Amino acid sequence: PVSMESFDVIVVGVGAMGSATCFHLARRGVKVLGLERHSIPHDQGSSHGQSRMIRCAYYEHPDYVPLLLRSWSLWEELQLEAGRELLFATGGLYMGPAGSEFVEASRASASTHGLAHEALDHAQLSDRYPQFTLPENFIGMHESQAGFLVPEWCIEEHARLARMNSADIREGEPVVDWSAGNDAVQVRTARGTYEAAHLVLCGGAWMPSLSRADLPLQVTRQVLGWMR
């Protein structure tokens, strides 16, 4: 019989989420296997495109803010350890109609958590940012703790540092199937079968096929715009 390789945790998908998971687990001494169907990084999923915005004054809900502040600190720690700039703190400009949820809830999040920000009326927006031609009813807010990350670089560094901390990360090895028992999970690829106490699925667009039919997931395209 062929012996089965065993790990503490198997991470399926080593993109933005998966690479960070591998890194933080491996740094804590966890025996990790990361399986990626493509190369690391790649342009087949959502974690590519040279920039991803990071902001702290979430209009979605103020409860996100402590998580975002912790995330900001972790990005700063990562780039120090990586020895390259990954987080570019440019500040963030929020604009929308007066009374709109986007602007007002962003202001509320910033005020609730004491984030550095400045409210801007229409005249101030027009004076400071003449590149934008805005309707008369638009107002804005500038947040200091915002900017962008380079996703490909972040994935590269998370994966590289995870490997330096003894994570076993394998590229070009898609998962064929997995099963869960009472005490362990088994993951099967074209190259072998692996066992672990825990399984973390970070499959992105491949999650519907990985997560089983009982989860009603639907992949949708999120359209982003880039401008100089």
N, C-alpha and C positions, 0 to 999 in steps of 0.2 A: 504494500500500500504506500501511496505517496503522502508524505507528511504535509499537513496544512500549515501555512504560515499564520501566526497569531499576533494580534495587536491589541492595544487597549481601545483605540478608536480608529475607525475607517472613515475618511472624508471623501465623498464622491463629488467631483467637480472642484478644480483648483483654480477658480477665477477669483474675483474680488473677495467674496465671502469665504470661499474655501481655502484660499491661500492664507488669509488672516487667521482662520480657524486652525490650520496646521501650525502656523507660527506660534500662536499663543499657547496651544496645547503642548507643543514640543518644548517650548521654553520652560514649561512647568514640569518637565520630566515625563510627560505622557508618551507612550510608544504609539506613534501615529503612522498610518498609511494614507497617502493622498493619491487618488486615482483621477486622471484627467484624460478625456477622450481625444483632445487636441494637443497642440503644443502649449507652452506656458511662456508668455501670454498668447492669445490668438484673437482673431477678429470675427469669430463665428457666433459669439454670444453678445451680451449686453455690456460687458466691461471693457470697452475699447472706444477709441475715438479721440484720444489725446487730452480730453479734459472732462472733469465732472465737478459740478459746483458743490461746495460745502457751505452751509449757513447754519446759524444757531437760533435765530429768532423765527422758529417754525410757526407759521400761521395755522398749521394743522391742529396743534394743541400745545399749550405751555409745558405739559408733562414730558414732551420730547427733549426739552432744553438740557436737563442734566445729562441725558445720554449723549447729546451732541457735544457738550463741553468736555465730557470724558473722551469722546471720539477725537476731538481736536487735540487733546493732550497726547493721546496715543499716536496720532499722526506725527506730532512733533518728536515724540520719542523714537518712532520708527526712522524718521529721516536722519536723526542724530546717529542712530546705530548703523544705518545704511551708508552714511557718509555722502549723501546726495540730497538735493532739494526735491521734495515730493509735494509739499503743501505750499501754495503760493497765496499769501494773505493779501488780497487786493481790496478788501471791503466789498460790501454788496449794496446794490441800489434796488429798492422795491418801489414800484410805481403802479398806480391804479386809480380808479374813480374814488372820490371822497366818499367815505362810508362803506366801501367795499370790504368784504371779508378778508381778502388777501392783505390789504394794507393795515386795516384796523386790528386784525388778529395778530399780525406780525408785531405791531406796536405793543399789543398787550403782552405777548410772550417776552419781548425785550424788557418791558417795564417790570413784569412780575419777577424776573430773574436778574434784574440789574445789569443787563447787557448794554454796552456802550452803543448808543444810537442817537440819531438826530432826526426829528420830524421836519419835513420840507413841504412848504406850500407850493402852489403852481409857479409863482414868480421865482422862488428860489430854485426850483427844478430847471426852469428855463434859463436862468442866469448861469447856474453852475454846469448844466449839462445841455448846451445848445445843440448837440448832435441829435437830440430827440425832439421831434415836433409832436407835442402832446395836446389832447383835447383840454379845453379850459377847466373842466371839472376834475382833472387829474392832480393828485397830490403824491407825496412819496415819503420814504424813510431811508436813511443811510445807516447800515450796520457795519461796525468796525471789524467784528470777528466773523468774516466771511471771505471766501476766495474760491480757489479751485485746486484739484488734485490731478495728477497725470496717472490715469488708471493703469496703463501698461507698466509704468515704472513701479507703482505700488505693488502690483501682482508679482513682478520680477523680484522685488526685494523681500516681500513676505515669503515667497517660495525659497529664495536663496538662503535667507536666515533660518527658515524652518529646517532646511537640509543641514545647515551648520549646527543646529540643535538636535541632529539625529533623526529628523523626520524622514521617512521613506516616501518620496514623491515620484510617481511614475507617469510619464507622458505617453500619449498615444495608446492608452489602454482603457477602452470604453467598458462600462459595466453591462454585462449581459442579463444578469438576474441577481436577486438577493432574497434571503429569507431570514426570519427572526424566530428564534426559539425562546425558551424561558430564561436562559442564562447567557445566550450569545447570538450574534448575527453572523450569517455567512454571505459573502459577496463573491459572485462568480464573474470572471472576465474570460476573454479568449486565451489568456495566458495562465490562468490558474484560479484557485478558489482560496479565499482568505477568511479568517475568523476574527471576531473582535467582540468586546463587551458592549460597545456602543457604535452606532452608525449615524453619521451626519450627512444629510443630503443637501448639496449646494449646486444643484443641476441647472439652475436658471431656466432657460427655454426648454430644457429636456426634463423638467420636473414631472410633467404629466405622465411620461412613460416610466419614470423612476419611482414615483410615489404611490402607485397602484390606483385602480379605477375608483376607489371609494372617496378620493379627494377631488372635489369638483373644480379643478384648476383649468383655466383657459389662458393661453398665451396671447398677449395683445402687443401690438407695436406702439411704442411710446416715441413720438416724433419730437426731436430736439432741434433747436436752431443755433447755429454758430455765426458770430459776426465779429468783425474787427472793432 
